[in-house]
């Protein structure tokens, strides 16, 4: 039964209301000029905390002074002095000897020990890059790969992209001269497609292995296999003080080389009661620390971009209102989608008389080392990907962090001096509610991409692949079924010609199928744009609090009949016609950074079309072709309107159109969606309806059902070998 317009409008308003930030409350700052640092702000900041009985109290810190700018020679000597001061430096010769004596070496060292930046340089200096060989160092996050490569290039005195470079998805900053390659673990996985034995590499270093990302776990199995028939290949597995024994066992009892850390004592404080609004509590605590505590920078852990931007806005707004009553507070965000020039600001020294607060995701737990951090605020949450194979829904949900993560966060406060960690949860919660470690990503994510990659590498017996932790059987089976439905696998579970092409594209299998189908419908130009816009994670539009009505009207102006994919295409097309103008983005409430990112992704995908033998073509405004190409890739994501609402055809899951969708008020009988997201409900994002100009809803929906029925029939009668 269709909802009334009034009911749908109420739903939209409820969703908008939930999106709004909680009203700001003025913190009790204790800013009496007659008694600086002794007002009620100190009590408010610290009396609500309960100290760890083993904690130590840090001595007061001296105000930093501002030296005159150093000369180039002084800068070079300063860089070398920093290198020599790192905990790994005294072990340089011993470490190189251990690497020479063993093919596989597990390296245990705390964050900040210098293992990521220094070990590849030691290997370079030792001659491991002679005769055209390269050294690979993988990172779980692209922000870390970019920032570490930039630092190593500075230390070596070379231009980034020459001898030292980085490679991340949709961005390659390397050249023929590059011998030290920092890359995401996913990019090294893709190199197996063109070089299965990694013959051009003398050393592969898997860094931050304790994070146990999906790609890292797959890398372990592949590298272990390559090492058996390439005895000259050196494999280094670098980790914080977690799981090293597990890694050693997996790599046939490989030796563990330990680099002692250099840590100062850290006071750990807990709240006496749980915080109802941890975002507000973080903002208040930052301001109270800034006013009442000795000098030292602050690190705040939040769960994602939206929270970080909200917290930064709240902090900046309250600092403006307090004006000259407080010292300067530099508010700096760090998250994956932040432009690299803005990311680099967190590493710059804090100006004299000011304090820096870095608001970060859990990337700052281990992947990045930020100097000057004395205070850490830990709300105890992180965003974690989870996958439900029964519903087919993959969601990024806010969940409590593990004890291991909490300990890593606290350790960030003890890098340069004694520090303090304020945990916005109780000591009881830490002891009894937090898990010891995080569940490996391979056990809580969709495996379509990984299965396609392994199949393309000739690994057919997935059930017996050497996983560090095997994925759930049901998740693996569903991935195989989906690839069969998309035509990437035949009934024997073997890779098809289409599947080999899909494996070449570094995107989700359904997205790669859509791109391949665009050649048949002569719309590859438009489909590349749609694919690029889908890749920027729904961060195209923004809604300033003081211009909500204007922003919503601007979004509606981009709506086209047919659904959200065409809206994205329309936005990009108009932006391109404006000359890729930032002013155009500002006037239309469109995120300029997201659009630049989409343009970069589109250019990279266009460069890959030649590899998969897809020619460039345009539909010249015939959007029915675009819709057909989308259907070819996403027919698996179909929902039908029933009396109780929309239900997915494949899993019979109850779902809802996202309130931001252009089809929210239309509610056609059949829908195709890009993804399901779980917030207050199971929402379908980026939806489209049937192509009304050529086919009715019944015909369109019937074709979708027919494809599923054929799949089920084939599975039963032809005994498809999905294993």
Buried (B, 14 or more C-beta within 10 A) or exposed (E): EEEEEEEBBEBBEEBBEEEEEEEBEEBBBBBEEEEEEEBBBBBBBBEBBBBBEEBBEBEEBEEBEEEEEEEEEEEEEEBEEBBEEBBBBEBBEEBBEBBEEBBBBBBBBBBBBBBBBBBBBBBBEBEBBEEEBBBBBBBBBBBBBBBBBBBBBBBBEBEBBBBBBBBBBBBBBBEEEBBBBBBBBBBBBBBBEEEEEBEEBBBBBBBBBBBBBBBBBBBBBBBBBBBEEBEEBBBBBBBBBBBBEBBBEBBEEBEBBEBEBBBBBBBBBBBEEEBEEBBBBBBBBBBBBBBBBBBBBBBBBBBBBEBBBBBBBBBEEBBEEBEEEBEBBBBBBBBBBBEEEEBBBBBEEBEEEEBBBBBBBBBBBBBBBBBBBBBBBBBBBBBBBBBBBEBBBBBBEBBBBBBBBBBBBBBBBBBBBBBBBBBBBBBEBBEEEBEEBBBBBBBBBBBBBBBBBBBBBEBBEBEEBEBBBBBBEEBBBBBBBBBBBBBBBEEEBEBBEBBBBBBBBBBBBBBBBBBBBBBEBBBBBBBBBBBBBBBBEBBBBBBEEEEBEEBBEBBEEBBBEBBBBBBBBBBBBBBBEBEBBBEBBEEBBBBBBBBBBBBBBBEBBBEBBEEBEBEEBEBEEBBBBBBBBBBBBBBBBBBBBEEEBBBBBBBEBBBBBBBBBBBBEBBBBBBBBBBBBBEEBBBBBBBBBBBBEEBEBEEBBEBBEEBBEEBEEBBEEEEBBBE
